[in-house]
Amino acid sequence: MIVRQDVRDQLVAYLNHKTTLAQLVDWAEKVMNEETLDPQDAPSLRNLIARLGVADVKNFGLLWEDCYEFLSSLGYRVEVRAA
């Protein structure tokens, strides 16, 4: 079952360049086709994951602001740190 933490982990991995956009899109497509979503958060997770699934399409893309908004909507506070 996919929960909000799974989506957070995928977005953070993408933002930290641990996964590529193609890998993030593949994950989202797989989730939409094969996984169940936490019933408590299913509507919001479905919309967010569906949006990630088309992030490789030029008209949609994926901006930093999108990731910030997604993480915020999941209840996470987003901070940027440089090391």
C-alpha positions in Angstrom: 0.0 0.0 0.0 1.3 3.4 -0.9 1.2 6.1 1.8 2.1 9.7 1.9 5.6 8.9 3.2 6.3 6.8 0.0 5.5 9.8 -2.2 7.6 12.1 0.0 10.5 9.7 -0.2 10.3 9.6 -4.0 10.1 13.4 -4.3 13.0 13.9 -1.9 15.1 11.3 -3.8 14.4 13.1 -7.1 15.2 16.6 -5.6 18.5 15.2 -4.2 19.4 13.7 -7.6 19.3 10.1 -6.3 16.7 9.2 -8.9 16.0 10.7 -12.3 12.9 12.3 -13.7 12.4 9.1 -15.8 12.6 6.9 -12.7 10.1 9.1 -10.8 7.7 9.0 -13.7 8.1 5.2 -14.0 7.4 4.8 -10.3 4.3 7.0 -10.5 3.0 5.1 -13.5 3.6 1.7 -11.8 1.8 2.9 -8.7 -1.2 4.1 -10.7 -1.5 0.8 -12.5 -0.5 -1.8 -9.8 -0.6 -0.4 -6.3 -3.3 0.4 -3.8 -3.3 3.7 -2.1 -3.9 4.4 1.6 -7.7 4.8 1.8 -7.4 7.7 4.1 -5.4 9.7 1.6 -6.4 8.1 -1.7 -7.9 11.1 -3.4 -5.0 13.4 -2.8 -2.4 10.7 -3.4 -4.1 9.7 -6.7 -4.1 13.3 -8.0 -0.5 13.9 -7.0 0.9 10.6 -8.3 -1.1 11.0 -11.5 0.6 14.4 -12.0 4.0 12.9 -11.4 3.2 10.3 -14.0 3.1 12.9 -16.7 6.0 15.0 -15.5 8.1 13.9 -18.5 5.6 15.5 -20.9 6.8 18.9 -22.0 3.5 20.6 -21.4 3.5 19.4 -17.7 7.1 19.2 -16.6 8.1 19.3 -13.0 9.4 22.5 -11.3 10.9 23.0 -7.9 7.7 24.9 -7.0 5.6 21.8 -8.0 7.7 19.6 -5.7 7.4 22.2 -2.9 3.6 22.3 -3.3 3.3 18.5 -3.4 5.3 18.0 -0.3 3.4 20.8 1.5 0.1 19.3 0.5 1.2 16.0 2.0 1.9 17.9 5.3 5.6 18.3 5.1 7.6 21.4 5.8 10.2 21.9 3.0 13.6 23.4 3.8 16.7 23.8 1.6 20.1 23.2 3.0 23.4 23.5 1.3 26.4 21.5 2.6 
